[in-house]
Amino acid sequence: MMGSLSGSVAVVSGASSGIGAAIALRLATAGARVALVARRPDALAEVAARIPDGAVCVPADLTVTGAADDMVRRVIDECGRLDVLVNNAGEARVGPIVGADRGDWARMVDLNLEATMALSWAALPHLLDAARGPRGVADLVSVASIAGRRVQAGAGVYAATKAAVLAFSESLRQEVTARHVRVGTILPGAVRTEAAVLASRRAGRDTRDAPAPYLDVDDIAGAVEFIVTRPPRMAVNEMIVRPTEQES
């Protein structure tokens, strides 16, 4: 059946809650065996319990050197292959650049950008192998942000990390697309997640007064599923998903 991920193995980072958990559930429903990656083992177990056939839980802090390599090795050992990677782990710490806590900057660079690059690098040999299999393609999708395209005051470093993810992804796409590894990015607008609510509070904003209704996490999960279930001839390289009423 076109679009089915039956027989595939998908890794989702940041899968313990929010967008990542929703993506994992959607890919599992599409037939993939899913490996869940995040720092919180208990939260991963809760997500895995919602997947009828279970999931591989890999607790890992991807900001630690070598963690991405170890995680991918474990997935290959347990599942034998890797067909889909979704880089979703990330953090938003907003506020002015003047007087900012540079530790917050380092955390965002480490998680939003360097972990995405490290996990992609570790997964690529296995994705290239999978692309030669019966499905005919493999997929690497990174969840970026509309902030990577439309920068606002108070989100400079967060926006910089997401813009860098877009640049990295496009360069990688050009490198591997002829070998049937599809590289895509999703640029969500406002999505109601724990992280988004926390970031708004840090910035002194009340989420109830948001300029437009929020997307649901399943809206982004559906976008990921759409990208990775296209026929092999079709690659969706960049998708912007905003609430209908969001202007910027």
Phi, psi and omega in degrees: 000127181299134179096345181287141176257018180304132181087355181266159174240129181238135174254132177235119176271157185063038190267009185278348180193177170055225184299316183298316178297318180296320178297314181301317180296319180294318181291324176295319178297329178281358174111355182282149165276127191249136171253123184261128183235128174187177184278336190260103183300318182297319180292322176298318180298323179295319177294315180301325181293342179271356180260118188307319182265009179079178181209162174271121180260125181234088176296128182198142170261104187289353176278351179276133180303129179088350183295321180295318179297315180297320182296315180296319178300320180294319179297316180296319179298320185273327188248340175085351183196172176211117184251331185222130172240128174243111175277101182242339183301133180187171182212141178242117174238107187259160180149170182295152176287320179295122178077013183291158172279111184290343172296324175297319179299313183299319180298317180292318178297317181297315186273312185289324187251300187295322178293322176299316180293317182295317180292321177298314181300316181293326184277335190303316179302324181284325175295319178297322176296314182297326181297341178271002183272192185300328182290332175085353178211164166226163187227137171234115182238131177244132177273107179263231179192152173300339177298337176289346178249324184235099186276139177236154175301140179093355181227031188299311184284320175303313179298322180297319179294321181287325175296323178294322176299320179296318180294315178300316183295319181292320177296316178297319179304313181297330183285324190243357186296325179291347178259015171071024166261115181273130180245121182230157174230146174244132181246089180287148165275221184286120179237133181280102176227168175303317182295320181293319179296317180296317180298320179295320179294321178298326181275001179079021180255144175266120184298340178289342180256024181300147183292344179208155177301149179280152165286159171269152180302329181290339175296319179287321176300319178296324178294318178297313179302319179301314183298314189274356179249013175288156176298156186305334182286349191240129176237129174260107189269334179207132181225123174262127181232110180241157164302144184307323185269001181282124185269330186242000000 
